[in-house]
Amino acid sequence: MYPAKFKKVNDEEVLVKWSDGEEFIVPSKYLRDRCPCASCAGESVLWHEYKPDPLPVLTPGKYNLKSAEVIGDYALGLTWLDGHNTGLYSFDYLRRLCEEYKRSGVAAGAQKKNRQED
């Protein structure tokens, strides 16, 4: 399974449409806060776990998606306006994030609010 479409809806959300027809609207902040790169998520080297300290300051552009590109046939590379671009979101990981967000109460509340505004 792969994302057939990945598009910014607005400055705060992206649309991910999958090859199986499922569609998700996910906040950019949700994706950035779950960046899988070693600098953000940490890594394990020779049985030693490295967890980075959270950044204390909000970097301008941190949650603004600049671009996305397909990497091979397995991942999306996301580039953020603050220059961060080392997180490769495998298709499996991206799908898991989409499904987790959809199941969350936050997603249900946002969809309900959007319907009320229409």
N, C-alpha and C positions, 0 to 999 in steps of 0.2 A: 504494500500500500504506500502511496506517495501523495504529497499535496499537489493537486492539479492546478490550484490557484492559491496564491499568497499575495494579499494586497492590503495596503493601508486603507482603512475606512475613513479615518480622520487622524488627528495628531495623537490620539490616545488609544486607538484600537486597530487591530488587523483582522482581516477575514482569511480563514484558512478553509478551503474547500478540498476535500480528499477525493481520491480516485474512486472510492466506493459511494460517493454522493453525499457523505456527511459534511455539514458546514458548521463552523464555529466562528464566533466573534470573540476574540481574546484581547484583553488590554495589553498594550506594549509593556507596561510596568510589570505585569505578571510574567511575561517572557523574560524581561531583562533581570528581574530579581531571581530567576531560576536559570541564569546563564550557566552552561555546563563547563566552561573553561576552567583551567586550573587556578587562575587568579581569582575567580569568583567562587567556585565550588570546592576548591581544594583538590588534592590528589594523594595517592599512596605511592611511596617509593621505598622499595626494599622493606616492606612491612612497617614503614613509618607513615603515619597519617599526618598530612599537612592541611590545616584549615586556616584560610586567610582571615584576618580581622576584618569586620565589616567597615566599609568606608564611612567615616563620621560626617562627611560633608556631601551634600547633593551636588554633583558635577552638572553644570548646565548642559543640556542635551542628553543626559543619561537615559531618559525614557523616551526619547524621540528617535524612532527608527528612520535611518537614512536610506538603507537599501538592503536587499536580500538577494543572494545568488545560490543556485543549486551547486552543490559540491558532489562531483561524481554522480552516482545514482543512489545515494544513501543519506544525504544531509542538506540542510540549508545553513549557509553562513550569513549571519546578520551583522550589519554594520550600524552603529548608533552614532548620533550626531556628536557625541563627545569623543569619537574616534575609536571606541572599543569595538574590536572586530574578531576576537579570537575564539568566540564561542561557536562551535559547530553543533547545531541542533539536529541530531539524527532524526530520520523520519519517525522511528519508533518513539523516541523521546518526545518529539514535538506532538505526536498524536496523544501520548499519555498526558502531556500538559494540557492539551485542549480538552480532553475528557475529564481531567481533574477539575479544571476551571468550570466546565459545564455543570458538574455535580455539586459544586460549591454553592452555598447560599448566596454568595456575592453575585454569581452569574444569574441566578434566578431573580434576584432583586433588581438587577440592572435591566433584564429583559422585561420585567413587569413595569418598571419605570418608563422604559422606552415605549411600551404599548400605551400607557396612560397619556404620554405626551403627544401621540399620534392623533 
